[in-house]
Amino acid sequence: MPSTTNGKRPVNIAILGATGAVGKELLKVLAERNFPIGQLKLLASARSKDSTVQFMGKDYPVEEANKEAFRGIDIVLSAVGADIIHPLAPMAIEAGAVIIDKSSAFRMTPSVPLVVPGVNDEAMHNHKGIIASPNCSTSQLVVALKPLHDLAQMTRVIVSTYQSVSGAGSPAMDELSEQTHMSMHGQTTLPKVFTKPIAFNLIPHIDKFNKDGYTREEEKLIEETRKILDLPGLPITCTAVRVPVFIGHSESVLIEFAKPISVEEARKVLGSSNMIEVWDNPDENVYPTPVDVAGKDPVYVGRIRKDNSSPNGLHIWVVADNLRIGAALNAIRIAEYLLEHKLLKQPVAS
């Protein structure tokens, strides 16, 4: 691999969870964006070590994640669960790396920035070795909410999510595929990943239920949105639903503002964001769906309309590839920002 790319110095990268769905997407996005990689390490659990993963025409061995594996690494892109990253994080930080973590382990830790680049970049300047990437459903939501809040100050948000199975990992995608095939042939199978069959079904249950009746997924979206937008008192509620879609999360969002906002104003401000594409012409059946957005970077917004039950309310429909804006792309954008603004902990090799 070339030692420099686009004039940037190479960065030593470790991908933790390299064999999972998000880990594979991280590699794909690194290649697409021509990220200046010096050394690349692919890390996973002991059961995955000694396997290989191909990246840009070269086979890379998968190593077991441990203290030694982080030596010389500038950025750790973590795509593993909270229980795995917790004990590994101090090792990586001690080795001089900055961790960009996709799990829920550190998102609500006050000293850890929770970041969507383009929404709250300034938070990255105060990192202490860990930057958290939000839940996939939160990432696309805040991209759409931020320009609207800047325009007219949100006073309440109601969100219903329609989340694809890829948000639950590769086994969930396999389960949808298997159940769909079996259902089409008159066969039944018991769910393993989900609580109920997912093929030809909807499940209003993502993660565990809290005592208040909300799920942890719904709680994450609520609390993470408040933290990213620096609106700790924002009234926001959510119902999260798993749907039989492989890739792409959709969200129906009702936003109430401190003053009226017209559909035309909303379209204009959303369309001015370089992270958003507005697809909003219902007369011509122009509105985004998961099939439209899979494999693409923007957050897509459509079905923009006034709420007939609220004088200051506005409905929007938000769709994005959850493996990209909700995971891999967001992490790589954070890494690019750290490099551009010289926010890594140790000098990058020249």
N, C-alpha and C positions, 0 to 999 in steps of 0.2 A: 504493500500500500504506500502511496506517496507520503513523504514526511510533512508536506504542507499542502493546504487546500485553500484556494481563493485568497492567498496571502496570509492566512491565519496559521498560527503555530499549532503543532499537533497536540492533542489532548489524550492522555491515557485513560481509557474507559473500561469499567467493569460493569457487566450486566448481570444482576443478581436475579435469578429466575429465568435464565436464558432459554429454557426449553418450553416454557409456557406460552399461552396465546399472546399475552402482552409482551413478553420477552422477544418473541419472533417478530412482532410488529415494531418493536424498538429497533431491531436490526434493519428492518425494511425502511423505516423512516430515516435512520442514520445514513443509509445508502442514498435514498432519494434526495436528501438535503445536502449531500456531499459534505458531511460533518468532518472536520479535520482530526481524524483519529491517528494517534501515534501507536500505542500498544492497545490491544483489545483482549480483554479476558472475559470468558463466558463462565459464569458461576451458577451452581445449582446445588441441590441436596446430594447427599452421599449416593442415593440410588440412581441419580442421573450422571454421576461422574464417569469418566472414561468413554462417554458417547461423544459424537462430534456434531457440529452444526456448521453449515456452509454459509459464508458471508463474502460477497463480492468475488466469487470464484475460488475461494480458499476454504479449506476445512479447518475449523478451530476446535480444539479439544475442550470439553466441558469439565471444569475443575470443581472440586468441592469447596464451598465457601468456608473460609476460616481466616484466622488472623494473617497468616502469611500471604494469602491470596490478594490482600489489599495493598501490599507494599508497592510503592511507585505509582499508585492509581490516583488520578486527579478527581474523577467524577465516578460515583457509583450510581447507576440507574437501577433502582430497586423495584422489581415487579413480583414481590413475594408478599405473603401475609404478614400481619402485625406480629404474630407469634415468632416468626422467623427473623424479621429485621430487628426486633428489640435487642436480642443478645449480640447481634452482629454490628449494630450501629456504632457502639463505642470503639470497636476494633478498627473500623474504617476511618472514623474521625481521628483516632490516635495516629493512624498511618498518614494522615494529612489529606484525606479525600473529603470531598463534599458529597453528601448523599442527597439524591433526588428520589424521594420515596413515594410510591403510588398507594401504599396501604393506609389504613386508618390509624396506624400506630402513633403518629405525632401530629396529626392534623389540628387537634384542638389544644395542643400544648401551647401556652401563651408565648413562649420564647421562640417557637418555630414558625417561620413564615408559611402561610398556606397561599399558594400562588397560581393564578392563571395569567401568563404573560399577555400583555395588552390590556389587562384589567387592573392589576395592582402591582405593577413592576417595582414600585418603590420599596415594597416589603422585602425584596431580595437583598437589599443593601445592608440589612441588619441580621443576616443569617449567622448562625454559630456552628455551622457544619452540617446542618440538615435543612432541607427545604421540602415541604410536603406538597404533593400534588393532590387535588381534591377528588372526590368521588366523581365518576364519569357523568352522572346525571347533573351534578352541580356545575361541572366545567362549562357545559354548553349553556346552561341556564344563566350564569353570571355574565357570559359574553353578550347575551341578548339584553339582560337587565341593565347593565352599566350605562349604556348610552341613553336609555330611556329615563333612568333615574337622574342622570346629569341634566336632562332636558326639563323634567317636571316633578322630581322628588316623589318617589314611591311612598305610599302610606300603608299598603297591604298587598300581599302576593299570595295567590292560591295556585298550587301546582298539582297536576295529575300527570304521572310519568307512565310511559309505555316502553318498558325496557327489554332490549333483546337478550337472548340467552348467553351471548358471548360475554356479557358482563359478569357471568358466573364461571367463566373459564371454559377450557376445551372439553372437559367431561360433560358440561351442560349442552354444548353444541352437539356432541355425540348423542346425547340423550334425545334431543329434539329430532335429529336425523333418524335415529332408530325407531322412535315412537311414531314418527310420521310414516315411515315405511311399513311398520307393522299395522298401523291403523288402516292404511290403504289396502291391506290384504286381510282385513277382518280379524287381526290378532290383537291381543292386549299384552301390556307389560307393566310391571309395577315401577313407579318412579324411584330413582336412586338419588339424583341430585336435588330434585324439587319435591315439594310436599304433595303435589298432585300431578297428574299427567299434564305435560306442557303442549303436546301436539294438539292442534285445533282447540286450544283452551286458553284462558287467561287466569293468572294466579295473583290475587291482590295481597301478596305476601312475599317480601324480599328481606332477607335477614331475620333476626329474631324479633319477637314482639316484646315491647316494653310494658310496664305495668299500666301506663296511661292509654294503651291500645294502639299507639303508634309503633311502627317497626323501626329497627335501628337504621335501616336505609332511609326512611323518611326523616328520622332525627338527624342523620348526617347531612342531608340536603338542606335542612332548615338551619342548622348551626353553622355549617360551612359557608353557606351563602351570606349569613350575617357577618362572619369573620372576614371573608374576602372583600366584601363591599364596605367593611368598617361601619356596619349598621347594626350594632348589638341589640337594639330595641325593635328592629323591623318585625311587624306582625306578618308571619309567613307560615303557611300550613301546606301539607303535602300528603298525597296518596300515591304510593308506588306500586306499579303493576308489572308483572313479568308477562311478556307476550311471545307467541311462537314465531319470532323473527330471529335470524341468525346474527345480523350485525345492524346496528343503528338504533339509537334511543330517540323516542319522540316525547314531547311534553306539551300538554295543553296548559297555558298559563293565563290567569286573570290577574291583571295589575290595576290597582287603584292608586291614583295620584293626588297630590295636594291641589292641583288645578287641572282643568280640562286639557286633554291633548287630542288633537285630531288624527285621523288615520293617515292623512297626508304627511303630517309632521313626523309621525312614528316611522313611516316608510323612509322618509328622507334621512332621519338621524340614524336609523338602523343601516340603511344603504351606504352611509358615509364611513362605516367601520370597515377596515380592511380584513376583518375576521368573519364578516357576515355576508351572506348572499340572500337577498330578498327575492323570494318566489311567491308572488302574491297577485294572481289574476284569476280568481275563481271562475269567471265567465269562460275562460279558456282552459279550465282545469289545471291551472298552474299553481301548485303548492307542493312542498317537499314531502317525500316519503322515505322510509329507510332504504328502499331499493335505489332511489335516486342518489343517495349520499354516500353509500358504502365505498370506501377507498378514497374519499375526498377530504380535504382539509377544512373547508369553511363550516361555520354553523349556519344552517339554513332557517329562514323565518318566513312564514306565510300565514294565511287566514287572519290577517290583521283587521280587526273590526272593533267598533265601539261596543261596550257592554250595555245592553238595553235596560238593565236593572240598576245601573249605577251611573250617575252623571259624570264621574271622573274615572270610569273604568275602561280598560282596553284589554281585549283578548289577543293573544298571539299563539302560534303553533311553531314549536322549535324542534328541529331534527338535526342530528349529527351522527357521524361514525364514532361510536363510543370507544373503539379501540385506538382511535387517533386523537381527536380533541380531548377525549375523556381519559386518555392514558398515555400512549407512546408519543404523540405529537406534542402534547403539553409538556412532557418531561424533556424532550429534545429542545423545545423552545426555551425552557428554563436554562438548560445547559448552554445554549447559544448566547443567552443574555449574560450568564455568568462569565463566559469567555470574552464577550465584547466589552463588558464593563470591568474586567479585571477583578472579579469577585471570587476567584478560586483561592484556596487556602495556601497553596504552595506555587512557586513559579512554574509555569508550563515549560517543558523542555523545548529548546529551539532546534 
